[in-house]
């Protein structure tokens, strides 16, 4: 078995098709098929069944899958161990960021990183946190900056984390702004503008209403916090947003409840970080500590 054949096998599985695997690997589709055929010949068994609309792992392919990932992780770790130790940081850095982190945290990090390490090429993807976890398992990035999940799988390692305090808010013209304090019972009368039910924010808010035996009127769910902020500011409902997003277009409600989530940088356990990834984490730590100090 060689690394290129194993990479082709994994990419076909992760992308779900030969054509998308070829695009990901920057190869022709026949070249990808040939690499898979070579691997199957070496192992003496079929690994993937190709259908009209989908591919399916054979029993042998399913057994090979975790070993193939481990082998490529070992090769990656060997390369990382042999990286230059003279302080020079070059190469590529593949990272993922949630949309909120990309808008409110990432710019400062990237500005410093690009200035300090101009020879590193950054490949950046923006996506929802739940999708980022899936992409990390496919080894499509070294680091992901996401909302940390309370049900995170053991394959992930948290390298940095910091609290992201939130507030109950409405638009400045909403009826609830007339009250000095707002109860959950009063909130329950109005539509809630919250992210999807799978998110940490929704689960936190939903738990408060569930414990109070009150309904939560979720309206127009979207995971784009900027969109939620806009809809809240024009009076379509109330929401819970990070304090970093609260400005003059919003009114903060005094509910007596403290709501927060945790943001962080994750990687895969057992997979060594490159020097570029370690340098990025150092910058993230310094910037977030500085930001926390300045807001006190």
N, C-alpha and C positions, 0 to 999 in steps of 0.2 A: 504494500500500500504506500502511495506517496501523498504528500500534503495536498497537491493540486486536485487529485481525484477525490479526496475526502472533502475538500472545500466545495467542489462541484456538487457532490452528493448532498451536503448540508444546505447549500444554497437552493438547490431544487426543492428540497423539503420546506425550507423556510419561506420561499417565494411562492410555492404552490404550482409552479409551471416551469417548463424548460425555457420558454422564451423570456420570462422575467428573470430567471437565473442567468441567462446569457447576457441580458442587459446589465444586471448587477455586477457580473464578473468582467464585463467589457470583452466578451467573446462572442463568436457566432454560435447559433444554436447547435449546429452539427459538432462543433468543438466540445460543447458541454456534454452532449450525448455520448461522444467518444470517450470522454473522461469517465463518465459513469459506467460505460460498457467495459472499460479497462479495469475499473475497480471490481465490477461484478465477475469478470473473468478471473481476476486474481483470487477472489474469495470463493469462486466456484458456486455462486448462488445469485439469484435475482434479488435486487434490493428495492426496486420501485416498479409498480405496475402503472403503466400509462393508459389512461382512459381517454374518451373523446373530449371530456370537459374538465377532468381533474386527474391528479396523480394520487397514488395510494401506496403507502409503505407496505412491503411484504413483512411477514413475521421476522425474517432475517434482518430486514432493513430497520425495523423497530428496535431489535436487539443491538444493532451496530450504532444507532444514533447517539446514545450517551458516550460511547467509547470514542466515536469520531470527534465529538466536541472536546473530550478530554485530551485526545492526542493533539488537536490543533491548539488547545490552551497550553499544553506543555511546550509546543514549538514556540508559541508566542512568549512564554515565560523565559525560555532559553535565549531568545533574541533580546528580551529586556535585560537579562543578566549580563549580556555581552555588550550592552550599550556603552557609548563613550563615557568615561568617568573624568574627563578633563574639564567638565563644566559646560561644554558646548551642547546646546539643546536644539535639535533640528527635527525634520520629518513632518509627519501629519498627526493631527489630533482630532479624533472624531468624538463629538459631544452632542448630547441631546438636552434641550431645555424646554420646560413648560412655557406656555405663552406668557403667563404672569411673570415668571422669573426672567424671561427674555426681555420683557418690557421694563421691568423695575429694578433688576439687579445686574443682569448680564452686561449692559453697556459699559459700566465702570470696570468690570473684570476684563473685558476684551480690550478696552482702551489701554490698560496697563500691560496686559499680556502682549499685545501687538508691539508695544514700544520696547518691552524688555526682551522679547524673543521673536524678532522679525523673521527668522529663518524657519519658523514653524508655520505650516499651512493648516488652518482650522477648517474642518468640515462640520457645519452646524445644521442640526435639524430641530424644528419646532414642532411640538405635538403635546397632546394631553398627557398627564402623568401616567394614567393607566396604560396608554399605548407605549409610553417610554419603557415601562417595565418589560413589556413583551419584546420590544426591539433590543433591549439589553440582553435578554436571554438568547437572542439570535446572534449576539456578538457584533451588532451593527454600530456600536459606540463603546468607547472606554469609560466615559463618565456620563451620567444623566443628572440633571438638576431638576428636582421634582418635589411635589408634595409627598412627604413620607406617609406610607400606608401603615395602619395598625395591623394589617394582615400580610405584611411583607414576607415573601418566601425566604427560606434560609440561604438560597443561592446568592442573595444580595448582601453587600457590605456597605455600611454607612460610613463615609469618610468625614463628612462635615454636616452639621445640622444647626439650625437656628430657629427660634420661635417667630411666628408671623401673627401678631395679635390682630384681632378683627373687631368690628363694631356693627351693631344693628343700625341700619340707616334707612332713610326715606328721602324723597325729593323735598326741597325746601317749601313747597306749597302743599304738601300732603296733610290730611286732616290730623294725623298723629303728632305733628309738630306742635300742636297746641298744648299737649300734655308735658308737664315737667318730668314725669316718670311714665313708662309704658309697660304694662303687664303682658305676659304671654297671651292671656285671654283676649286682650285688646288686639294684639297682633293677629290672632287667629281669625279675626273678622275680615282681614284684608289678604289679597293675593301675596304669596311669597315668590320672590324672584331669586332662585337659587340654582347652583350647578346641578348636574345629573345626580341621581340617587346613589351612584357608585362612588361618589367623591367623599373625601374626609369632611369637607365643610357641610355637605348635606346631612351626613350621618350624625354629626355633632348637633346640628340644629334640630334634626328630626327627633333625636333622643330627648331633648328638652321638652318638646311638645308631647312626646309619647308618655314621658313620666308625669306630665301634668294632665294627661288624658284629654288633650286638645287636638283638634284637626289642624293639619298643615296644608294650606291651599297652594300647592306648587303650581306656578303658571309659567309657561314658555321656558322650560329648562334649557340652559345652554352653559357650556363650560368656559366660554369666553368672558372673563370678568369685566373687561372693558364694555362689552355689550350689556351685561347685567347692570353695570354702573349707569350707562346711558338710559336704560329702561326705567331704572329706579329714579333717576334725576327728573324724568318727565312725568312721574306720578303714577306709573303702572303698578306699583306695589312697594313692599319693603324688602330689604335684603340684608345679608351679612357679608361685609367686604373687608379686606385688609386695611388697616389704618393708613398704610402708605398710599392708598387710593382715595382716601376721603379728602374732599376739597370743598370749596364754596358752593358747588352744585348739589351737595348732599347735606342732610341734617342728621346728626348723630342722636339716636334714641337712648335714653337712660333706662335700661331694663333691669339692671342689677345682676345680669348674667355676664360672666367673662368667657368669651369665646376666642379660641386661638387654634392655629394649626402649626405643623412643623414642616419647614422646608429643609432640603438637604441635598447633598451630593452622594450618589451611590455608584458603586461598581460591582463587579462580580467576584464573589469569594473564590479564592484559588487562582485568580487571574491577575498577574502582576501589572502594575501601572507603568507606563512609559515615563521617561523623565519629563516630557512635556505635560503629561497629565498631573504629575506631582507638582510641577511648577504652577499649573493652573489652580490646584487645590490650595497652595500656599497663598496665592493672591486672593482667592475667595475667602479664606480664613481671615486675612488681614483686613479686607474690605468690610466684611460683615461685623467684625469686632469694632472697627472704626465707626461704622454706621450705628451700631448699638450704643456706643459711647456718646456719639453726637446727639442722639435722641433722648438721652437722660436729662 
